[in-house]
Amino acid sequence: MIEALKDDKIINELGGRFKFTALVQHRVRELMEDARPLVERNGRSNFEVAVQEIVEGKITLELPDDEDASDA
């Protein structure tokens, strides 16, 4: 599973390492708060589950529209 991170394809699809890390961090926090995993846990840590969900495309990063961002 972590082997998938050796190829930068997933990271580049999300827009870089910072966005990938932010997505993993957000999902790990959700899992720690008892969110239901979208993949089989199979004894894996929350981090491993979050990365697997990203690799499988089950969660993605959604950015606000340009109009919403300019209002802030």
Distance bins in CASP14 RR format, pairs under 12 A and 6 or more apart:
PFRMAT RR
TARGET T0000
AUTHOR 0000-0000-0000
RMODE 2
METHOD distances of the structure
MODEL  1
1 10 0 0 0 0 0 1 0 0 0 0 0
1 39 0 0 0 0 1 0 0 0 0 0 0
1 40 0 0 0 0 0 1 0 0 0 0 0
1 42 0 0 0 0 1 0 0 0 0 0 0
1 43 0 0 0 0 0 1 0 0 0 0 0
1 44 1 0 0 1 0 0 0 0 0 0 0
1 45 0 0 0 0 0 1 0 0 0 0 0
1 47 0 0 0 0 0 1 0 0 0 0 0
1 48 1 0 1 0 0 0 0 0 0 0 0
1 49 0 0 0 0 1 0 0 0 0 0 0
1 50 0 0 0 0 0 1 0 0 0 0 0
1 51 1 0 0 1 0 0 0 0 0 0 0
1 52 1 0 1 0 0 0 0 0 0 0 0
1 53 0 0 0 0 0 1 0 0 0 0 0
1 54 0 0 0 0 0 1 0 0 0 0 0
1 55 1 0 0 1 0 0 0 0 0 0 0
1 56 0 0 0 0 1 0 0 0 0 0 0
2 10 0 0 0 0 0 1 0 0 0 0 0
2 24 0 0 0 0 0 1 0 0 0 0 0
2 44 0 0 0 0 0 1 0 0 0 0 0
2 45 0 0 0 0 0 1 0 0 0 0 0
2 47 0 0 0 0 1 0 0 0 0 0 0
2 48 1 0 0 1 0 0 0 0 0 0 0
2 50 0 0 0 0 0 1 0 0 0 0 0
2 51 1 0 0 1 0 0 0 0 0 0 0
2 52 0 0 0 0 1 0 0 0 0 0 0
2 54 0 0 0 0 0 1 0 0 0 0 0
2 55 0 0 0 0 1 0 0 0 0 0 0
3 10 0 0 0 0 0 1 0 0 0 0 0
3 48 0 0 0 0 0 1 0 0 0 0 0
3 51 0 0 0 0 0 1 0 0 0 0 0
3 52 0 0 0 0 0 1 0 0 0 0 0
3 55 0 0 0 0 1 0 0 0 0 0 0
4 10 1 0 0 1 0 0 0 0 0 0 0
4 11 0 0 0 0 1 0 0 0 0 0 0
4 13 0 0 0 0 0 1 0 0 0 0 0
4 20 0 0 0 0 0 1 0 0 0 0 0
4 48 0 0 0 0 0 1 0 0 0 0 0
4 51 1 0 0 1 0 0 0 0 0 0 0
4 52 0 0 0 0 1 0 0 0 0 0 0
4 53 0 0 0 0 0 1 0 0 0 0 0
4 54 0 0 0 0 1 0 0 0 0 0 0
4 55 1 0 1 0 0 0 0 0 0 0 0
4 56 0 0 0 0 1 0 0 0 0 0 0
4 57 0 0 0 0 0 1 0 0 0 0 0
5 11 1 0 0 1 0 0 0 0 0 0 0
5 12 0 0 0 0 0 1 0 0 0 0 0
5 14 0 0 0 0 0 1 0 0 0 0 0
5 17 0 0 0 0 1 0 0 0 0 0 0
5 20 0 0 0 0 1 0 0 0 0 0 0
5 21 0 0 0 0 0 1 0 0 0 0 0
5 24 0 0 0 0 0 1 0 0 0 0 0
5 47 0 0 0 0 0 1 0 0 0 0 0
5 48 0 0 0 0 0 1 0 0 0 0 0
5 50 0 0 0 0 0 1 0 0 0 0 0
5 51 1 0 0 1 0 0 0 0 0 0 0
5 52 0 0 0 0 0 1 0 0 0 0 0
5 54 0 0 0 0 1 0 0 0 0 0 0
5 55 0 0 0 0 1 0 0 0 0 0 0
6 55 0 0 0 0 0 1 0 0 0 0 0
7 13 0 0 0 0 0 1 0 0 0 0 0
7 55 0 0 0 0 0 1 0 0 0 0 0
8 14 0 0 0 0 0 1 0 0 0 0 0
8 15 0 0 0 0 0 1 0 0 0 0 0
8 16 0 0 0 0 1 0 0 0 0 0 0
8 17 0 0 0 0 1 0 0 0 0 0 0
8 20 0 0 0 0 1 0 0 0 0 0 0
9 15 0 0 0 0 0 1 0 0 0 0 0
9 16 0 0 0 0 0 1 0 0 0 0 0
9 20 0 0 0 0 0 1 0 0 0 0 0
9 54 0 0 0 0 0 1 0 0 0 0 0
9 55 0 0 0 0 1 0 0 0 0 0 0
10 16 0 0 0 0 1 0 0 0 0 0 0
10 17 0 0 0 0 0 1 0 0 0 0 0
10 19 0 0 0 0 0 1 0 0 0 0 0
10 20 1 0 0 1 0 0 0 0 0 0 0
10 23 0 0 0 0 0 1 0 0 0 0 0
10 24 0 0 0 0 0 1 0 0 0 0 0
10 51 0 0 0 0 1 0 0 0 0 0 0
10 52 0 0 0 0 0 1 0 0 0 0 0
10 53 0 0 0 0 0 1 0 0 0 0 0
10 54 1 0 0 1 0 0 0 0 0 0 0
10 55 1 0 1 0 0 0 0 0 0 0 0
10 56 0 0 0 0 0 1 0 0 0 0 0
10 57 0 0 0 0 1 0 0 0 0 0 0
10 59 0 0 0 0 0 1 0 0 0 0 0
10 60 0 0 0 0 0 1 0 0 0 0 0
10 61 0 0 0 0 0 1 0 0 0 0 0
11 17 1 0 1 0 0 0 0 0 0 0 0
11 18 0 0 0 0 1 0 0 0 0 0 0
11 19 0 0 0 0 1 0 0 0 0 0 0
11 20 1 0 1 0 0 0 0 0 0 0 0
11 21 0 0 0 0 1 0 0 0 0 0 0
11 22 0 0 0 0 0 1 0 0 0 0 0
11 23 0 0 0 0 0 1 0 0 0 0 0
11 24 0 0 0 0 0 1 0 0 0 0 0
11 51 0 0 0 0 0 1 0 0 0 0 0
11 54 0 0 0 0 1 0 0 0 0 0 0
11 55 0 0 0 0 0 1 0 0 0 0 0
11 61 0 0 0 0 0 1 0 0 0 0 0
12 19 0 0 0 0 0 1 0 0 0 0 0
12 20 0 0 0 0 1 0 0 0 0 0 0
13 19 0 0 0 0 1 0 0 0 0 0 0
13 20 0 0 0 0 1 0 0 0 0 0 0
13 23 0 0 0 0 0 1 0 0 0 0 0
13 54 0 0 0 0 1 0 0 0 0 0 0
13 55 0 0 0 0 0 1 0 0 0 0 0
13 57 0 0 0 0 1 0 0 0 0 0 0
13 60 0 0 0 0 1 0 0 0 0 0 0
13 61 0 0 0 0 1 0 0 0 0 0 0
14 20 1 0 1 0 0 0 0 0 0 0 0
14 21 0 0 0 0 1 0 0 0 0 0 0
14 22 0 0 0 0 1 0 0 0 0 0 0
14 23 1 0 0 1 0 0 0 0 0 0 0
14 24 0 0 0 0 1 0 0 0 0 0 0
14 51 0 0 0 0 0 1 0 0 0 0 0
14 54 1 0 0 1 0 0 0 0 0 0 0
14 55 0 0 0 0 0 1 0 0 0 0 0
14 57 0 0 0 0 0 1 0 0 0 0 0
14 59 0 0 0 0 0 1 0 0 0 0 0
14 60 1 0 0 1 0 0 0 0 0 0 0
14 61 1 0 1 0 0 0 0 0 0 0 0
14 62 0 0 0 0 0 1 0 0 0 0 0
14 63 0 0 0 0 0 1 0 0 0 0 0
15 21 0 0 0 0 0 1 0 0 0 0 0
15 22 0 0 0 0 0 1 0 0 0 0 0
15 23 0 0 0 0 0 1 0 0 0 0 0
15 60 0 0 0 0 0 1 0 0 0 0 0
15 61 1 0 0 1 0 0 0 0 0 0 0
15 63 0 0 0 0 1 0 0 0 0 0 0
16 22 0 0 0 0 1 0 0 0 0 0 0
16 23 0 0 0 0 0 1 0 0 0 0 0
16 61 0 0 0 0 1 0 0 0 0 0 0
17 23 0 0 0 0 0 1 0 0 0 0 0
17 24 0 0 0 0 0 1 0 0 0 0 0
18 24 0 0 0 0 0 1 0 0 0 0 0
18 25 0 0 0 0 0 1 0 0 0 0 0
18 61 0 0 0 0 0 1 0 0 0 0 0
19 25 0 0 0 0 0 1 0 0 0 0 0
19 26 0 0 0 0 0 1 0 0 0 0 0
19 54 0 0 0 0 0 1 0 0 0 0 0
19 60 0 0 0 0 0 1 0 0 0 0 0
19 61 1 0 1 0 0 0 0 0 0 0 0
19 62 0 0 0 0 0 1 0 0 0 0 0
19 63 0 0 0 0 1 0 0 0 0 0 0
20 26 0 0 0 0 0 1 0 0 0 0 0
20 27 0 0 0 0 0 1 0 0 0 0 0
20 50 0 0 0 0 0 1 0 0 0 0 0
20 51 0 0 0 0 1 0 0 0 0 0 0
20 54 1 0 0 1 0 0 0 0 0 0 0
20 55 0 0 0 0 0 1 0 0 0 0 0
20 59 0 0 0 0 0 1 0 0 0 0 0
20 60 0 0 0 0 0 1 0 0 0 0 0
20 61 0 0 0 0 1 0 0 0 0 0 0
21 27 0 0 0 0 0 1 0 0 0 0 0
21 28 0 0 0 0 0 1 0 0 0 0 0
21 47 0 0 0 0 0 1 0 0 0 0 0
21 50 0 0 0 0 0 1 0 0 0 0 0
21 51 0 0 0 0 0 1 0 0 0 0 0
21 54 0 0 0 0 0 1 0 0 0 0 0
21 61 0 0 0 0 0 1 0 0 0 0 0
22 28 0 0 0 0 0 1 0 0 0 0 0
22 29 0 0 0 0 0 1 0 0 0 0 0
22 50 0 0 0 0 0 1 0 0 0 0 0
22 54 0 0 0 0 0 1 0 0 0 0 0
22 61 1 0 0 1 0 0 0 0 0 0 0
22 62 0 0 0 0 0 1 0 0 0 0 0
22 63 0 0 0 0 0 1 0 0 0 0 0
23 29 0 0 0 0 0 1 0 0 0 0 0
23 30 0 0 0 0 0 1 0 0 0 0 0
23 50 1 0 0 1 0 0 0 0 0 0 0
23 51 0 0 0 0 1 0 0 0 0 0 0
23 53 0 0 0 0 1 0 0 0 0 0 0
23 54 1 0 0 1 0 0 0 0 0 0 0
23 55 0 0 0 0 0 1 0 0 0 0 0
23 57 0 0 0 0 0 1 0 0 0 0 0
23 58 0 0 0 0 0 1 0 0 0 0 0
23 59 1 0 0 1 0 0 0 0 0 0 0
23 60 1 0 0 1 0 0 0 0 0 0 0
23 61 1 0 1 0 0 0 0 0 0 0 0
23 62 0 0 0 0 1 0 0 0 0 0 0
23 63 0 0 0 0 0 1 0 0 0 0 0
24 30 0 0 0 0 0 1 0 0 0 0 0
24 31 0 0 0 0 0 1 0 0 0 0 0
24 45 0 0 0 0 0 1 0 0 0 0 0
24 46 0 0 0 0 1 0 0 0 0 0 0
24 47 1 0 0 1 0 0 0 0 0 0 0
24 48 0 0 0 0 0 1 0 0 0 0 0
24 49 0 0 0 0 0 1 0 0 0 0 0
24 50 1 0 1 0 0 0 0 0 0 0 0
24 51 1 0 0 1 0 0 0 0 0 0 0
24 52 0 0 0 0 0 1 0 0 0 0 0
24 53 0 0 0 0 1 0 0 0 0 0 0
24 54 1 0 0 1 0 0 0 0 0 0 0
24 55 0 0 0 0 0 1 0 0 0 0 0
24 59 0 0 0 0 1 0 0 0 0 0 0
24 61 0 0 0 0 0 1 0 0 0 0 0
25 31 0 0 0 0 0 1 0 0 0 0 0
25 32 0 0 0 0 0 1 0 0 0 0 0
25 46 0 0 0 0 0 1 0 0 0 0 0
25 47 0 0 0 0 1 0 0 0 0 0 0
25 50 0 0 0 0 1 0 0 0 0 0 0
25 51 0 0 0 0 0 1 0 0 0 0 0
25 54 0 0 0 0 0 1 0 0 0 0 0
25 61 0 0 0 0 0 1 0 0 0 0 0
26 32 0 0 0 0 0 1 0 0 0 0 0
26 33 0 0 0 0 0 1 0 0 0 0 0
26 35 0 0 0 0 0 1 0 0 0 0 0
26 46 0 0 0 0 0 1 0 0 0 0 0
26 50 0 0 0 0 1 0 0 0 0 0 0
26 53 0 0 0 0 0 1 0 0 0 0 0
26 54 0 0 0 0 0 1 0 0 0 0 0
26 59 0 0 0 0 1 0 0 0 0 0 0
26 60 0 0 0 0 0 1 0 0 0 0 0
26 61 0 0 0 0 1 0 0 0 0 0 0
26 62 0 0 0 0 0 1 0 0 0 0 0
27 33 0 0 0 0 0 1 0 0 0 0 0
27 35 0 0 0 0 1 0 0 0 0 0 0
27 36 0 0 0 0 0 1 0 0 0 0 0
27 37 0 0 0 0 1 0 0 0 0 0 0
27 38 0 0 0 0 1 0 0 0 0 0 0
27 39 0 0 0 0 0 1 0 0 0 0 0
27 46 0 0 0 0 1 0 0 0 0 0 0
27 47 0 0 0 0 1 0 0 0 0 0 0
27 48 0 0 0 0 0 1 0 0 0 0 0
27 49 0 0 0 0 1 0 0 0 0 0 0
27 50 1 1 0 0 0 0 0 0 0 0 0
27 51 0 0 0 0 1 0 0 0 0 0 0
27 52 0 0 0 0 0 1 0 0 0 0 0
27 53 1 0 0 1 0 0 0 0 0 0 0
27 54 1 0 0 1 0 0 0 0 0 0 0
27 55 0 0 0 0 0 1 0 0 0 0 0
27 57 0 0 0 0 0 1 0 0 0 0 0
27 58 0 0 0 0 1 0 0 0 0 0 0
27 59 1 0 1 0 0 0 0 0 0 0 0
27 60 0 0 0 0 0 1 0 0 0 0 0
27 61 0 0 0 0 0 1 0 0 0 0 0
28 35 0 0 0 0 1 0 0 0 0 0 0
28 37 0 0 0 0 0 1 0 0 0 0 0
28 44 0 0 0 0 0 1 0 0 0 0 0
28 45 0 0 0 0 1 0 0 0 0 0 0
28 46 1 0 1 0 0 0 0 0 0 0 0
28 47 1 0 1 0 0 0 0 0 0 0 0
28 48 0 0 0 0 1 0 0 0 0 0 0
28 49 0 0 0 0 1 0 0 0 0 0 0
28 50 1 0 1 0 0 0 0 0 0 0 0
28 51 0 0 0 0 1 0 0 0 0 0 0
28 52 0 0 0 0 0 1 0 0 0 0 0
28 53 0 0 0 0 0 1 0 0 0 0 0
28 54 0 0 0 0 0 1 0 0 0 0 0
28 59 0 0 0 0 0 1 0 0 0 0 0
29 35 0 0 0 0 1 0 0 0 0 0 0
29 46 0 0 0 0 1 0 0 0 0 0 0
29 47 0 0 0 0 0 1 0 0 0 0 0
29 50 0 0 0 0 1 0 0 0 0 0 0
30 36 0 0 0 0 1 0 0 0 0 0 0
30 37 0 0 0 0 1 0 0 0 0 0 0
30 38 0 0 0 0 0 1 0 0 0 0 0
30 46 0 0 0 0 1 0 0 0 0 0 0
30 49 0 0 0 0 0 1 0 0 0 0 0
30 50 0 0 0 0 1 0 0 0 0 0 0
30 53 0 0 0 0 0 1 0 0 0 0 0
30 59 0 0 0 0 1 0 0 0 0 0 0
31 37 1 0 0 1 0 0 0 0 0 0 0
31 38 0 0 0 0 1 0 0 0 0 0 0
31 39 0 0 0 0 0 1 0 0 0 0 0
31 41 0 0 0 0 1 0 0 0 0 0 0
31 44 0 0 0 0 0 1 0 0 0 0 0
31 45 0 0 0 0 1 0 0 0 0 0 0
31 46 1 0 1 0 0 0 0 0 0 0 0
31 47 0 0 0 0 1 0 0 0 0 0 0
31 48 0 0 0 0 0 1 0 0 0 0 0
31 49 1 0 0 1 0 0 0 0 0 0 0
31 50 1 0 0 1 0 0 0 0 0 0 0
31 51 0 0 0 0 0 1 0 0 0 0 0
31 52 0 0 0 0 0 1 0 0 0 0 0
31 53 0 0 0 0 1 0 0 0 0 0 0
31 59 0 0 0 0 0 1 0 0 0 0 0
32 45 0 0 0 0 0 1 0 0 0 0 0
32 46 1 0 1 0 0 0 0 0 0 0 0
32 47 0 0 0 0 0 1 0 0 0 0 0
32 49 0 0 0 0 0 1 0 0 0 0 0
32 50 0 0 0 0 0 1 0 0 0 0 0
33 46 0 0 0 0 0 1 0 0 0 0 0
34 46 0 0 0 0 0 1 0 0 0 0 0
35 41 0 0 0 0 0 1 0 0 0 0 0
35 46 0 0 0 0 1 0 0 0 0 0 0
35 49 0 0 0 0 1 0 0 0 0 0 0
35 50 0 0 0 0 0 1 0 0 0 0 0
35 53 0 0 0 0 0 1 0 0 0 0 0
35 59 0 0 0 0 0 1 0 0 0 0 0
36 49 0 0 0 0 0 1 0 0 0 0 0
36 53 0 0 0 0 0 1 0 0 0 0 0
36 58 0 0 0 0 0 1 0 0 0 0 0
37 43 0 0 0 0 0 1 0 0 0 0 0
37 44 0 0 0 0 1 0 0 0 0 0 0
37 45 0 0 0 0 0 1 0 0 0 0 0
37 46 0 0 0 0 1 0 0 0 0 0 0
37 47 0 0 0 0 0 1 0 0 0 0 0
37 48 0 0 0 0 0 1 0 0 0 0 0
37 49 1 0 1 0 0 0 0 0 0 0 0
37 50 0 0 0 0 1 0 0 0 0 0 0
37 51 0 0 0 0 0 1 0 0 0 0 0
37 52 0 0 0 0 1 0 0 0 0 0 0
37 53 1 0 0 1 0 0 0 0 0 0 0
37 56 0 0 0 0 0 1 0 0 0 0 0
37 58 0 0 0 0 1 0 0 0 0 0 0
37 59 0 0 0 0 0 1 0 0 0 0 0
38 49 0 0 0 0 1 0 0 0 0 0 0
38 50 0 0 0 0 1 0 0 0 0 0 0
38 51 0 0 0 0 0 1 0 0 0 0 0
38 52 0 0 0 0 1 0 0 0 0 0 0
38 53 1 0 1 0 0 0 0 0 0 0 0
38 54 0 0 0 0 1 0 0 0 0 0 0
38 55 0 0 0 0 0 1 0 0 0 0 0
38 56 1 0 0 1 0 0 0 0 0 0 0
38 57 0 0 0 0 1 0 0 0 0 0 0
38 58 1 0 1 0 0 0 0 0 0 0 0
38 59 1 0 0 1 0 0 0 0 0 0 0
38 60 0 0 0 0 0 1 0 0 0 0 0
39 46 0 0 0 0 0 1 0 0 0 0 0
39 48 0 0 0 0 1 0 0 0 0 0 0
39 49 1 0 0 1 0 0 0 0 0 0 0
39 50 0 0 0 0 1 0 0 0 0 0 0
39 51 0 0 0 0 1 0 0 0 0 0 0
39 52 1 0 1 0 0 0 0 0 0 0 0
39 53 1 0 1 0 0 0 0 0 0 0 0
39 54 0 0 0 0 0 1 0 0 0 0 0
39 55 0 0 0 0 1 0 0 0 0 0 0
39 56 1 0 0 1 0 0 0 0 0 0 0
39 57 0 0 0 0 1 0 0 0 0 0 0
39 58 1 0 0 1 0 0 0 0 0 0 0
39 59 0 0 0 0 0 1 0 0 0 0 0
40 48 0 0 0 0 0 1 0 0 0 0 0
40 49 0 0 0 0 1 0 0 0 0 0 0
40 52 0 0 0 0 1 0 0 0 0 0 0
40 53 0 0 0 0 0 1 0 0 0 0 0
40 56 0 0 0 0 0 1 0 0 0 0 0
40 58 0 0 0 0 0 1 0 0 0 0 0
41 47 0 0 0 0 0 1 0 0 0 0 0
41 48 0 0 0 0 1 0 0 0 0 0 0
41 49 1 0 1 0 0 0 0 0 0 0 0
41 50 0 0 0 0 0 1 0 0 0 0 0
41 52 0 0 0 0 1 0 0 0 0 0 0
41 53 0 0 0 0 0 1 0 0 0 0 0
42 48 0 0 0 0 1 0 0 0 0 0 0
42 49 0 0 0 0 1 0 0 0 0 0 0
42 52 0 0 0 0 1 0 0 0 0 0 0
43 49 0 0 0 0 1 0 0 0 0 0 0
43 52 0 0 0 0 0 1 0 0 0 0 0
44 50 0 0 0 0 1 0 0 0 0 0 0
44 51 0 0 0 0 1 0 0 0 0 0 0
44 52 1 0 0 1 0 0 0 0 0 0 0
44 53 0 0 0 0 0 1 0 0 0 0 0
45 51 0 0 0 0 1 0 0 0 0 0 0
45 52 0 0 0 0 0 1 0 0 0 0 0
46 52 0 0 0 0 0 1 0 0 0 0 0
46 53 0 0 0 0 0 1 0 0 0 0 0
47 53 0 0 0 0 0 1 0 0 0 0 0
47 54 0 0 0 0 0 1 0 0 0 0 0
48 54 0 0 0 0 0 1 0 0 0 0 0
48 55 0 0 0 0 0 1 0 0 0 0 0
49 55 0 0 0 0 0 1 0 0 0 0 0
49 56 0 0 0 0 0 1 0 0 0 0 0
49 58 0 0 0 0 0 1 0 0 0 0 0
49 59 0 0 0 0 0 1 0 0 0 0 0
50 56 0 0 0 0 0 1 0 0 0 0 0
50 57 0 0 0 0 0 1 0 0 0 0 0
50 58 0 0 0 0 1 0 0 0 0 0 0
50 59 1 0 0 1 0 0 0 0 0 0 0
51 57 0 0 0 0 0 1 0 0 0 0 0
51 58 0 0 0 0 0 1 0 0 0 0 0
51 59 0 0 0 0 0 1 0 0 0 0 0
52 58 0 0 0 0 1 0 0 0 0 0 0
52 59 0 0 0 0 0 1 0 0 0 0 0
53 59 1 0 1 0 0 0 0 0 0 0 0
53 60 0 0 0 0 1 0 0 0 0 0 0
54 60 1 0 0 1 0 0 0 0 0 0 0
54 61 0 0 0 0 1 0 0 0 0 0 0
62 68 0 0 0 0 0 1 0 0 0 0 0
63 69 0 0 0 0 1 0 0 0 0 0 0
64 70 0 0 0 0 1 0 0 0 0 0 0
64 71 0 0 0 0 1 0 0 0 0 0 0
64 72 0 0 0 0 1 0 0 0 0 0 0
65 71 0 0 0 0 1 0 0 0 0 0 0
65 72 0 0 0 0 0 1 0 0 0 0 0
66 72 0 0 0 0 0 1 0 0 0 0 0
END
